[in-house]
């Protein structure tokens, strides 16, 4: 394949204040993510969530017309793994990631961007 088919952004959010997790509301977060996706012209198809029962411990997967978004949290480590893959010419992938990062206010961020294809 000689041309890129999409952008895959992998983000490690570290040193998140435990109060973010303690006050976490998965329903409100889900609404926030849906607003972020819509405002960045990313099309949501379906959502799957799993709440692990302790404050802020969850996994959420968003199936997108453009591919997928996943978030996995480890409150005990102050860590969130975020993964957003969009195919085609989705211009606002980076902006969507920045808005999701803002939600957690991490002190440390590692971002890897992979051009797929």
N, C-alpha and C positions, 0 to 999 in steps of 0.2 A: 504494500500500500504506500503510495507516494504522497498522500495528503493527509493532514490531521483530520480526525473525525470528532474530536472533543477535547475538553479540558477536565482534568481530574485534580482536585485540590484536596490534599490531605493535611489536616491540622491537628497538632497536639496543643491543648490548652492546659497549662500547669499553674500551680500556686493560686488556685481559685479559693477565695475566702469561704470558709465553711458555712458562713451565714447565707451565702447564695444557695447552697444545697439545703440548709435547714428550713429556709422559707420557700423552697421550690414548690411550684404547683404545675403539674404536668399538663393540666387542661389549659391553663393560661399560657404556658410555654408553647403548646401545640398551636394555639391561636396566633401567637407571635410569629412562629415559623411560617404558618400559612400566609400571614400578612407580608412577611419578608419575601416569600416565593412569589406571590402575586405582584408585589410592587417592583419586582425585578424580571417580570415577564417569563417566569419559570412555571410550568404547568404541572400542578399536582394531580395525580391519578388516584392514589390510595395511600393510606397510612397504617402502619402497624406499630403498636407500642407495647412495652412491657415494663411495668413498675415493679421493682424488686422489693418493695415494702419498707425500705428504710429511706429517710429523707433524701431526696435528690438522686436516688439510685434508679436509673432507668436505661432502657435502650429504646430508640425510636427510629423507624425506617420510613422514609417517604419515597414512594415510587413516583417518578416524574416522567412526563412524556419525553423529557430530555435525557433521563437515566435515573439517578438516585441521589438521595441525601441520607446519611446515617449519623446518629450521635449515640455514643456510649459513655456513661459516666461512672467514675469511681470516686464518690464523695470522700471516702476515707483517705484518698491520696490527693484530693483537690485537683482532680484531673478529668478532662473531657476529651474524647477522640471524636473528631468531626471529619466527615468524608463527603465531598460533593463532586459528582461527576455529571457534567452536562455535555451532550453531543451536539453537533451542528454548530451553528453560529449564535450561540447564546451569549449576548454581549455583557450581561450583568452578573456573571458567575462570581467574580471577585468581590463585587459590591455586596452580594448576598452573604458571602463568607464573612466579610467585615461586620455586617450587621449581626450575624449569629455570634461572632466573637464578642461583640459589645455586650451582649446579654449576660455573659459569664464574667466579664471584667478580670481576665487572668493577668497575673503578673509576668508570666512567661508564655511566649507563643512561638511555636515552630511550624512553618508552613512549607510544604513541598508541592510544587505545581508540575504536573506531568501532562505534556501534550500527547494525546493518545492517537495511534494510527500511523 
